[in-house]
């Protein structure tokens, strides 16, 4: 469970990456962040830290 808690929220990622949002748009960066977080959650569930 602690692995999941270590993952940032999408809003936190967007706030930390203003240049990417500026260059690629909020929607594209949000989609990429969600995809990466989903992959991280899957890895955590499968036991790959």
Predicted model as a PDB file, atoms N, CA, C, CB and O in Angstrom, pLDDT in the B-factor column:
MODEL        1                                                                  
ATOM      1  N   UNK A   1       0.817  -1.204   0.000  1.00 58.00           N  
ATOM      2  CA  UNK A   1       0.000   0.000   0.000  1.00 58.00           C  
ATOM      3  C   UNK A   1       0.852   1.257   0.000  1.00 58.00           C  
ATOM      4  CB  UNK A   1      -0.925   0.005   1.196  1.00 58.00           C  
ATOM      5  O   UNK A   1       0.458   2.260  -0.595  1.00 58.00           O  
ATOM      6  N   UNK A   2       2.002   1.231   0.646  1.00 76.00           N  
ATOM      7  CA  UNK A   2       2.828   2.436   0.730  1.00 76.00           C  
ATOM      8  C   UNK A   2       3.360   2.850  -0.630  1.00 76.00           C  
ATOM      9  CB  UNK A   2       3.984   2.215   1.687  1.00 76.00           C  
ATOM     10  O   UNK A   2       3.619   4.033  -0.854  1.00 76.00           O  
ATOM     11  N   UNK A   3       3.530   1.890  -1.556  1.00 90.00           N  
ATOM     12  CA  UNK A   3       3.982   2.238  -2.896  1.00 90.00           C  
ATOM     13  C   UNK A   3       3.007   3.155  -3.598  1.00 90.00           C  
ATOM     14  CB  UNK A   3       4.193   0.993  -3.718  1.00 90.00           C  
ATOM     15  O   UNK A   3       3.409   4.094  -4.286  1.00 90.00           O  
ATOM     16  N   UNK A   4       1.721   2.883  -3.426  1.00 93.00           N  
ATOM     17  CA  UNK A   4       0.703   3.720  -4.042  1.00 93.00           C  
ATOM     18  C   UNK A   4       0.721   5.131  -3.458  1.00 93.00           C  
ATOM     19  CB  UNK A   4      -0.675   3.093  -3.862  1.00 93.00           C  
ATOM     20  O   UNK A   4       0.521   6.110  -4.177  1.00 93.00           O  
ATOM     21  N   UNK A   5       0.953   5.223  -2.189  1.00 92.00           N  
ATOM     22  CA  UNK A   5       0.958   6.535  -1.528  1.00 92.00           C  
ATOM     23  C   UNK A   5       2.128   7.401  -1.977  1.00 92.00           C  
ATOM     24  CB  UNK A   5       1.004   6.360  -0.018  1.00 92.00           C  
ATOM     25  O   UNK A   5       2.076   8.626  -1.872  1.00 92.00           O  
ATOM     26  N   UNK A   6       3.177   6.767  -2.475  1.00 94.00           N  
ATOM     27  CA  UNK A   6       4.350   7.511  -2.932  1.00 94.00           C  
ATOM     28  C   UNK A   6       4.118   8.169  -4.292  1.00 94.00           C  
ATOM     29  CB  UNK A   6       5.555   6.587  -3.007  1.00 94.00           C  
ATOM     30  O   UNK A   6       4.868   9.061  -4.688  1.00 94.00           O  
ATOM     31  N   UNK A   7       3.091   7.735  -4.998  1.00 96.00           N  
ATOM     32  CA  UNK A   7       2.815   8.304  -6.315  1.00 96.00           C  
ATOM     33  C   UNK A   7       2.164   9.679  -6.170  1.00 96.00           C  
ATOM     34  CB  UNK A   7       1.907   7.361  -7.136  1.00 96.00           C  
ATOM     35  O   UNK A   7       1.264   9.866  -5.352  1.00 96.00           O  
ATOM     36  N   UNK A   8       2.624  10.625  -6.964  1.00 96.00           N  
ATOM     37  CA  UNK A   8       2.028  11.962  -6.887  1.00 96.00           C  
ATOM     38  C   UNK A   8       0.671  12.008  -7.592  1.00 96.00           C  
ATOM     39  CB  UNK A   8       2.974  13.001  -7.502  1.00 96.00           C  
ATOM     40  O   UNK A   8       0.357  11.152  -8.420  1.00 96.00           O  
ATOM     41  N   UNK A   9      -0.100  12.992  -7.259  1.00 97.00           N  
ATOM     42  CA  UNK A   9      -1.360  13.239  -7.960  1.00 97.00           C  
ATOM     43  C   UNK A   9      -1.052  13.880  -9.309  1.00 97.00           C  
ATOM     44  CB  UNK A   9      -2.310  14.149  -7.115  1.00 97.00           C  
ATOM     45  O   UNK A   9      -0.006  14.506  -9.480  1.00 97.00           O  
ATOM     46  N   UNK A  10      -1.949  13.724 -10.246  1.00 97.00           N  
ATOM     47  CA  UNK A  10      -1.760  14.310 -11.574  1.00 97.00           C  
ATOM     48  C   UNK A  10      -1.582  15.828 -11.453  1.00 97.00           C  
ATOM     49  CB  UNK A  10      -2.964  13.973 -12.500  1.00 97.00           C  
ATOM     50  O   UNK A  10      -0.719  16.398 -12.120  1.00 97.00           O  
ATOM     51  N   UNK A  11      -2.371  16.477 -10.627  1.00 97.00           N  
ATOM     52  CA  UNK A  11      -2.255  17.928 -10.457  1.00 97.00           C  
ATOM     53  C   UNK A  11      -0.878  18.335  -9.946  1.00 97.00           C  
ATOM     54  CB  UNK A  11      -3.327  18.432  -9.500  1.00 97.00           C  
ATOM     55  O   UNK A  11      -0.344  19.371 -10.343  1.00 97.00           O  
ATOM     56  N   UNK A  12      -0.304  17.520  -9.064  1.00 97.00           N  
ATOM     57  CA  UNK A  12       1.045  17.807  -8.568  1.00 97.00           C  
ATOM     58  C   UNK A  12       2.062  17.716  -9.702  1.00 97.00           C  
ATOM     59  CB  UNK A  12       1.426  16.833  -7.430  1.00 97.00           C  
ATOM     60  O   UNK A  12       2.965  18.546  -9.807  1.00 97.00           O  
ATOM     61  N   UNK A  13       1.909  16.713 -10.538  1.00 96.00           N  
ATOM     62  CA  UNK A  13       2.825  16.574 -11.668  1.00 96.00           C  
ATOM     63  C   UNK A  13       2.702  17.756 -12.626  1.00 96.00           C  
ATOM     64  CB  UNK A  13       2.555  15.264 -12.413  1.00 96.00           C  
ATOM     65  O   UNK A  13       3.706  18.296 -13.089  1.00 96.00           O  
ATOM     66  N   UNK A  14       1.481  18.148 -12.914  1.00 97.00           N  
ATOM     67  CA  UNK A  14       1.277  19.274 -13.822  1.00 97.00           C  
ATOM     68  C   UNK A  14       1.888  20.555 -13.256  1.00 97.00           C  
ATOM     69  CB  UNK A  14      -0.218  19.477 -14.090  1.00 97.00           C  
ATOM     70  O   UNK A  14       2.481  21.346 -13.991  1.00 97.00           O  
ATOM     71  N   UNK A  15       1.743  20.752 -11.965  1.00 97.00           N  
ATOM     72  CA  UNK A  15       2.309  21.944 -11.329  1.00 97.00           C  
ATOM     73  C   UNK A  15       3.838  21.917 -11.357  1.00 97.00           C  
ATOM     74  CB  UNK A  15       1.813  22.060  -9.880  1.00 97.00           C  
ATOM     75  O   UNK A  15       4.483  22.965 -11.406  1.00 97.00           O  
ATOM     76  N   UNK A  16       4.410  20.717 -11.326  1.00 97.00           N  
ATOM     77  CA  UNK A  16       5.873  20.585 -11.317  1.00 97.00           C  
ATOM     78  C   UNK A  16       6.474  20.638 -12.714  1.00 97.00           C  
ATOM     79  CB  UNK A  16       6.272  19.287 -10.647  1.00 97.00           C  
ATOM     80  O   UNK A  16       7.692  20.727 -12.863  1.00 97.00           O  
ATOM     81  N   UNK A  17       5.630  20.584 -13.735  1.00 95.00           N  
ATOM     82  CA  UNK A  17       6.123  20.527 -15.112  1.00 95.00           C  
ATOM     83  C   UNK A  17       5.520  21.625 -16.000  1.00 95.00           C  
ATOM     84  CB  UNK A  17       5.818  19.163 -15.710  1.00 95.00           C  
ATOM     85  O   UNK A  17       4.970  21.331 -17.061  1.00 95.00           O  
ATOM     86  N   UNK A  18       5.623  22.869 -15.571  1.00 97.00           N  
ATOM     87  CA  UNK A  18       4.967  23.930 -16.348  1.00 97.00           C  
ATOM     88  C   UNK A  18       5.509  24.079 -17.770  1.00 97.00           C  
ATOM     89  CB  UNK A  18       5.112  25.240 -15.629  1.00 97.00           C  
ATOM     90  O   UNK A  18       4.760  24.452 -18.673  1.00 97.00           O  
ATOM     91  N   UNK A  19       6.780  23.800 -17.983  1.00 98.00           N  
ATOM     92  CA  UNK A  19       7.352  23.932 -19.328  1.00 98.00           C  
ATOM     93  C   UNK A  19       6.741  22.909 -20.283  1.00 98.00           C  
ATOM     94  CB  UNK A  19       8.884  23.763 -19.282  1.00 98.00           C  
ATOM     95  O   UNK A  19       6.473  23.221 -21.444  1.00 98.00           O  
ATOM     96  N   UNK A  20       6.522  21.698 -19.800  1.00 97.00           N  
ATOM     97  CA  UNK A  20       5.886  20.685 -20.645  1.00 97.00           C  
ATOM     98  C   UNK A  20       4.451  21.063 -20.982  1.00 97.00           C  
ATOM     99  CB  UNK A  20       5.916  19.323 -19.956  1.00 97.00           C  
ATOM    100  O   UNK A  20       3.995  20.881 -22.111  1.00 97.00           O  
ATOM    101  N   UNK A  21       3.750  21.589 -19.989  1.00 97.00           N  
ATOM    102  CA  UNK A  21       2.368  22.020 -20.224  1.00 97.00           C  
ATOM    103  C   UNK A  21       2.353  23.155 -21.241  1.00 97.00           C  
ATOM    104  CB  UNK A  21       1.691  22.469 -18.896  1.00 97.00           C  
ATOM    105  O   UNK A  21       1.496  23.191 -22.124  1.00 97.00           O  
ATOM    106  N   UNK A  22       3.288  24.067 -21.118  1.00 98.00           N  
ATOM    107  CA  UNK A  22       3.382  25.199 -22.062  1.00 98.00           C  
ATOM    108  C   UNK A  22       3.693  24.710 -23.470  1.00 98.00           C  
ATOM    109  CB  UNK A  22       4.466  26.199 -21.604  1.00 98.00           C  
ATOM    110  O   UNK A  22       3.092  25.176 -24.438  1.00 98.00           O  
ATOM    111  N   UNK A  23       4.625  23.778 -23.587  1.00 98.00           N  
ATOM    112  CA  UNK A  23       5.065  23.299 -24.899  1.00 98.00           C  
ATOM    113  C   UNK A  23       4.063  22.359 -25.566  1.00 98.00           C  
ATOM    114  CB  UNK A  23       6.389  22.597 -24.763  1.00 98.00           C  
ATOM    115  O   UNK A  23       3.881  22.412 -26.782  1.00 98.00           O  
ATOM    116  N   UNK A  24       3.413  21.501 -24.782  1.00 98.00           N  
ATOM    117  CA  UNK A  24       2.598  20.436 -25.355  1.00 98.00           C  
ATOM    118  C   UNK A  24       1.113  20.539 -25.039  1.00 98.00           C  
ATOM    119  CB  UNK A  24       3.099  19.130 -24.882  1.00 98.00           C  
ATOM    120  O   UNK A  24       0.308  19.805 -25.612  1.00 98.00           O  
ATOM    121  N   UNK A  25       0.741  21.434 -24.140  1.00 98.00           N  
ATOM    122  CA  UNK A  25      -0.661  21.611 -23.773  1.00 98.00           C  
ATOM    123  C   UNK A  25      -1.042  20.760 -22.563  1.00 98.00           C  
ATOM    124  CB  UNK A  25      -1.558  21.263 -24.952  1.00 98.00           C  
ATOM    125  O   UNK A  25      -0.504  19.675 -22.343  1.00 98.00           O  
ATOM    126  N   UNK A  26      -1.977  21.284 -21.795  1.00 97.00           N  
ATOM    127  CA  UNK A  26      -2.386  20.626 -20.557  1.00 97.00           C  
ATOM    128  C   UNK A  26      -2.990  19.249 -20.811  1.00 97.00           C  
ATOM    129  CB  UNK A  26      -3.385  21.494 -19.813  1.00 97.00           C  
ATOM    130  O   UNK A  26      -2.709  18.302 -20.077  1.00 97.00           O  
ATOM    131  N   UNK A  27      -3.813  19.135 -21.844  1.00 98.00           N  
ATOM    132  CA  UNK A  27      -4.478  17.863 -22.106  1.00 98.00           C  
ATOM    133  C   UNK A  27      -3.465  16.769 -22.444  1.00 98.00           C  
ATOM    134  CB  UNK A  27      -5.487  18.017 -23.247  1.00 98.00           C  
ATOM    135  O   UNK A  27      -3.575  15.658 -21.925  1.00 98.00           O  
ATOM    136  N   UNK A  28      -2.498  17.053 -23.286  1.00 98.00           N  
ATOM    137  CA  UNK A  28      -1.505  16.045 -23.672  1.00 98.00           C  
ATOM    138  C   UNK A  28      -0.650  15.621 -22.485  1.00 98.00           C  
ATOM    139  CB  UNK A  28      -0.611  16.582 -24.790  1.00 98.00           C  
ATOM    140  O   UNK A  28      -0.376  14.435 -22.305  1.00 98.00           O  
ATOM    141  N   UNK A  29      -0.236  16.578 -21.685  1.00 98.00           N  
ATOM    142  CA  UNK A  29       0.601  16.259 -20.524  1.00 98.00           C  
ATOM    143  C   UNK A  29      -0.211  15.490 -19.482  1.00 98.00           C  
ATOM    144  CB  UNK A  29       1.189  17.551 -19.902  1.00 98.00           C  
ATOM    145  O   UNK A  29       0.307  14.573 -18.845  1.00 98.00           O  
ATOM    146  N   UNK A  30      -1.471  15.857 -19.308  1.00 98.00           N  
ATOM    147  CA  UNK A  30      -2.347  15.138 -18.379  1.00 98.00           C  
ATOM    148  C   UNK A  30      -2.514  13.689 -18.818  1.00 98.00           C  
ATOM    149  CB  UNK A  30      -3.723  15.828 -18.283  1.00 98.00           C  
ATOM    150  O   UNK A  30      -2.430  12.778 -17.994  1.00 98.00           O  
ATOM    151  N   UNK A  31      -2.748  13.470 -20.100  1.00 98.00           N  
ATOM    152  CA  UNK A  31      -2.911  12.106 -20.603  1.00 98.00           C  
ATOM    153  C   UNK A  31      -1.629  11.298 -20.402  1.00 98.00           C  
ATOM    154  CB  UNK A  31      -3.299  12.124 -22.093  1.00 98.00           C  
ATOM    155  O   UNK A  31      -1.686  10.136 -19.999  1.00 98.00           O  
ATOM    156  N   UNK A  32      -0.488  11.899 -20.678  1.00 97.00           N  
ATOM    157  CA  UNK A  32       0.787  11.201 -20.498  1.00 97.00           C  
ATOM    158  C   UNK A  32       1.036  10.886 -19.023  1.00 97.00           C  
ATOM    159  CB  UNK A  32       1.943  12.043 -21.061  1.00 97.00           C  
ATOM    160  O   UNK A  32       1.503   9.797 -18.688  1.00 97.00           O  
ATOM    161  N   UNK A  33       0.729  11.830 -18.150  1.00 97.00           N  
ATOM    162  CA  UNK A  33       0.921  11.617 -16.717  1.00 97.00           C  
ATOM    163  C   UNK A  33       0.015  10.499 -16.213  1.00 97.00           C  
ATOM    164  CB  UNK A  33       0.648  12.915 -15.937  1.00 97.00           C  
ATOM    165  O   UNK A  33       0.450   9.648 -15.437  1.00 97.00           O  
ATOM    166  N   UNK A  34      -1.225  10.498 -16.646  1.00 98.00           N  
ATOM    167  CA  UNK A  34      -2.150   9.445 -16.222  1.00 98.00           C  
ATOM    168  C   UNK A  34      -1.689   8.075 -16.718  1.00 98.00           C  
ATOM    169  CB  UNK A  34      -3.567   9.741 -16.734  1.00 98.00           C  
ATOM    170  O   UNK A  34      -1.771   7.086 -15.989  1.00 98.00           O  
ATOM    171  N   UNK A  35      -1.209   8.021 -17.950  1.00 98.00           N  
ATOM    172  CA  UNK A  35      -0.727   6.748 -18.493  1.00 98.00           C  
ATOM    173  C   UNK A  35       0.469   6.238 -17.692  1.00 98.00           C  
ATOM    174  CB  UNK A  35      -0.344   6.904 -19.977  1.00 98.00           C  
ATOM    175  O   UNK A  35       0.565   5.047 -17.396  1.00 98.00           O  
ATOM    176  N   UNK A  36       1.374   7.146 -17.347  1.00 97.00           N  
ATOM    177  CA  UNK A  36       2.558   6.732 -16.588  1.00 97.00           C  
ATOM    178  C   UNK A  36       2.179   6.304 -15.170  1.00 97.00           C  
ATOM    179  CB  UNK A  36       3.588   7.876 -16.535  1.00 97.00           C  
ATOM    180  O   UNK A  36       2.720   5.329 -14.648  1.00 97.00           O  
ATOM    181  N   UNK A  37       1.260   7.023 -14.556  1.00 97.00           N  
ATOM    182  CA  UNK A  37       0.804   6.645 -13.223  1.00 97.00           C  
ATOM    183  C   UNK A  37       0.082   5.301 -13.250  1.00 97.00           C  
ATOM    184  CB  UNK A  37      -0.114   7.726 -12.649  1.00 97.00           C  
ATOM    185  O   UNK A  37       0.236   4.495 -12.332  1.00 97.00           O  
ATOM    186  N   UNK A  38      -0.701   5.057 -14.291  1.00 97.00           N  
ATOM    187  CA  UNK A  38      -1.374   3.757 -14.418  1.00 97.00           C  
ATOM    188  C   UNK A  38      -0.342   2.635 -14.535  1.00 97.00           C  
ATOM    189  CB  UNK A  38      -2.321   3.747 -15.649  1.00 97.00           C  
ATOM    190  O   UNK A  38      -0.503   1.574 -13.932  1.00 97.00           O  
ATOM    191  N   UNK A  39       0.714   2.871 -15.311  1.00 97.00           N  
ATOM    192  CA  UNK A  39       1.774   1.863 -15.454  1.00 97.00           C  
ATOM    193  C   UNK A  39       2.476   1.630 -14.118  1.00 97.00           C  
ATOM    194  CB  UNK A  39       2.800   2.300 -16.526  1.00 97.00           C  
ATOM    195  O   UNK A  39       2.802   0.493 -13.776  1.00 97.00           O  
ATOM    196  N   UNK A  40       2.706   2.695 -13.371  1.00 95.00           N  
ATOM    197  CA  UNK A  40       3.348   2.569 -12.067  1.00 95.00           C  
ATOM    198  C   UNK A  40       2.456   1.796 -11.095  1.00 95.00           C  
ATOM    199  CB  UNK A  40       3.679   3.958 -11.496  1.00 95.00           C  
ATOM    200  O   UNK A  40       2.946   0.972 -10.323  1.00 95.00           O  
ATOM    201  N   UNK A  41       1.157   2.058 -11.133  1.00 95.00           N  
ATOM    202  CA  UNK A  41       0.226   1.324 -10.257  1.00 95.00           C  
ATOM    203  C   UNK A  41       0.217  -0.171 -10.596  1.00 95.00           C  
ATOM    204  CB  UNK A  41      -1.206   1.904 -10.384  1.00 95.00           C  
ATOM    205  O   UNK A  41       0.189  -1.023  -9.708  1.00 95.00           O  
ATOM    206  N   UNK A  42       0.242  -0.466 -11.888  1.00 95.00           N  
ATOM    207  CA  UNK A  42       0.268  -1.860 -12.320  1.00 95.00           C  
ATOM    208  C   UNK A  42       1.548  -2.535 -11.811  1.00 95.00           C  
ATOM    209  CB  UNK A  42       0.173  -1.957 -13.870  1.00 95.00           C  
ATOM    210  O   UNK A  42       1.506  -3.652 -11.297  1.00 95.00           O  
ATOM    211  N   UNK A  43       2.661  -1.858 -11.956  1.00 94.00           N  
ATOM    212  CA  UNK A  43       3.934  -2.416 -11.475  1.00 94.00           C  
ATOM    213  C   UNK A  43       3.902  -2.654  -9.972  1.00 94.00           C  
ATOM    214  CB  UNK A  43       5.097  -1.481 -11.828  1.00 94.00           C  
ATOM    215  O   UNK A  43       4.403  -3.670  -9.491  1.00 94.00           O  
ATOM    216  N   UNK A  44       3.324  -1.735  -9.241  1.00 94.00           N  
ATOM    217  CA  UNK A  44       3.226  -1.893  -7.788  1.00 94.00           C  
ATOM    218  C   UNK A  44       2.362  -3.102  -7.444  1.00 94.00           C  
ATOM    219  CB  UNK A  44       2.644  -0.616  -7.138  1.00 94.00           C  
ATOM    220  O   UNK A  44       2.716  -3.909  -6.585  1.00 94.00           O  
ATOM    221  N   UNK A  45       1.219  -3.215  -8.132  1.00 93.00           N  
ATOM    222  CA  UNK A  45       0.319  -4.346  -7.886  1.00 93.00           C  
ATOM    223  C   UNK A  45       0.999  -5.676  -8.183  1.00 93.00           C  
ATOM    224  CB  UNK A  45      -0.946  -4.211  -8.732  1.00 93.00           C  
ATOM    225  O   UNK A  45       0.755  -6.673  -7.504  1.00 93.00           O  
ATOM    226  N   UNK A  46       1.842  -5.683  -9.191  1.00 92.00           N  
ATOM    227  CA  UNK A  46       2.511  -6.915  -9.606  1.00 92.00           C  
ATOM    228  C   UNK A  46       3.775  -7.180  -8.781  1.00 92.00           C  
ATOM    229  CB  UNK A  46       2.864  -6.844 -11.089  1.00 92.00           C  
ATOM    230  O   UNK A  46       4.435  -8.205  -8.955  1.00 92.00           O  
ATOM    231  N   UNK A  47       4.096  -6.260  -7.897  1.00 89.00           N  
ATOM    232  CA  UNK A  47       5.231  -6.470  -7.001  1.00 89.00           C  
ATOM    233  C   UNK A  47       6.559  -5.980  -7.516  1.00 89.00           C  
ATOM    234  CB  UNK A  47       5.350  -7.889  -6.700  1.00 89.00           C  
ATOM    235  O   UNK A  47       7.592  -6.246  -6.901  1.00 89.00           O  
ATOM    236  N   UNK A  48       6.563  -5.275  -8.623  1.00 65.00           N  
ATOM    237  CA  UNK A  48       7.803  -4.725  -9.158  1.00 65.00           C  
ATOM    238  C   UNK A  48       7.996  -3.333  -8.589  1.00 65.00           C  
ATOM    239  CB  UNK A  48       7.787  -4.694 -10.714  1.00 65.00           C  
ATOM    240  O   UNK A  48       7.372  -2.379  -9.054  1.00 65.00           O  
ATOM    241  N   UNK A  49       8.852  -3.206  -7.588  1.00 54.00           N  
ATOM    242  CA  UNK A  49       9.091  -1.900  -6.968  1.00 54.00           C  
ATOM    243  C   UNK A  49      10.011  -1.155  -7.822  1.00 54.00           C  
ATOM    244  CB  UNK A  49       9.649  -2.011  -5.557  1.00 54.00           C  
ATOM    245  O   UNK A  49      10.364  -0.019  -7.507  1.00 54.00           O  
TER     246      UNK A  49                                                      
ENDMDL                                                                          
END                                                                             
